[in-house]
Amino acid sequence: MDAQRKALAALLLERRAQAGGRIGPASFAQQRLWIIDQLVPASAEYNVAIALRITASLDEDALRSALTAVVRRH
């Protein structure tokens, strides 16, 4: 987890540099999540676990592509 935090911090600094230091303030919701993380580090409080049962035929390539796109965005 510590390595992930360091990687995220480095990425944020890089993004700030790319934006010329013009990154806006955090939203209220972002501030709230940050505070919760400071109080309870590495908490799974905001993780949402779900399970789906797919009964129809599945296009595995389309699913893989969609999940890859979501991971890339987040």
C-alpha positions in Angstrom: 0.0 0.0 0.0 2.8 2.4 0.8 4.3 1.9 -2.6 1.0 2.7 -4.2 0.7 5.9 -2.2 4.2 7.0 -3.2 3.4 6.2 -6.9 0.1 8.2 -6.6 1.9 11.1 -5.0 4.5 11.1 -7.8 1.8 11.0 -10.4 -0.1 13.9 -8.8 3.1 16.0 -8.7 3.8 15.2 -12.4 0.2 16.2 -13.3 0.6 19.4 -11.3 3.8 20.2 -13.2 2.2 19.5 -16.5 -0.7 21.9 -15.6 1.8 24.6 -14.7 0.9 24.3 -11.1 -2.7 25.2 -11.8 -4.5 22.3 -10.2 -7.7 23.5 -8.5 -8.7 22.9 -5.0 -10.2 19.6 -3.9 -13.9 19.3 -3.8 -15.7 18.9 -0.5 -16.2 15.2 -1.2 -12.5 14.8 -2.1 -11.5 16.6 1.1 -13.9 14.3 3.2 -12.3 11.2 1.7 -8.8 12.5 2.3 -9.7 13.2 6.0 -11.2 9.7 6.4 -8.0 8.2 4.9 -5.9 10.2 7.4 -8.0 9.0 10.3 -8.1 5.4 9.1 -5.4 4.7 6.6 -5.9 2.0 3.9 -9.6 1.7 4.9 -11.9 -0.2 2.6 -14.7 2.1 3.7 -15.6 3.4 0.2 -14.9 0.2 -1.7 -18.1 -1.3 -3.1 -18.0 -5.0 -3.8 -20.6 -6.5 -6.1 -21.2 -9.8 -7.8 -23.0 -10.3 -11.0 -24.4 -13.4 -12.5 -24.3 -13.3 -16.3 -26.8 -15.7 -17.8 -26.6 -14.6 -21.4 -23.7 -15.3 -23.8 -20.7 -13.2 -23.0 -18.4 -11.4 -25.4 -15.2 -11.9 -23.5 -13.2 -9.5 -25.7 -15.7 -6.7 -25.3 -15.8 -7.2 -21.5 -12.0 -7.3 -21.3 -11.8 -4.1 -23.4 -14.4 -2.3 -21.3 -12.7 -3.3 -18.0 -9.3 -2.3 -19.3 -10.8 1.1 -20.3 -12.2 1.6 -16.8 -8.9 0.7 -15.1 -7.0 3.0 -17.4 -9.3 5.9 -16.6 -9.1 5.3 -12.8 
